[in-house]
């Protein structure tokens, strides 16, 4: 995912808020929050809510990319 795609998916939302982080979070904390959120919102772990979970999953990945994570 490119940075432009990430910004489009986020639509102006704060990537730190999506991952429940603060401005002083380290890259290690960002990675940890990303991994935890991905497991929580994975579509396979949310039966009956697959569409919602997929949207959240994409937002989480976009937030991670925007904060400097690798796509």
PyMOL commands that set and color helices and strands:
alter all, ss='L'
color gray80, all
select helices_A, chain A and resi 3-10+15-18+27-41+43-45+50-66
alter helices_A, ss='H'
color red, helices_A
deselect
rebuild
show_as cartoon
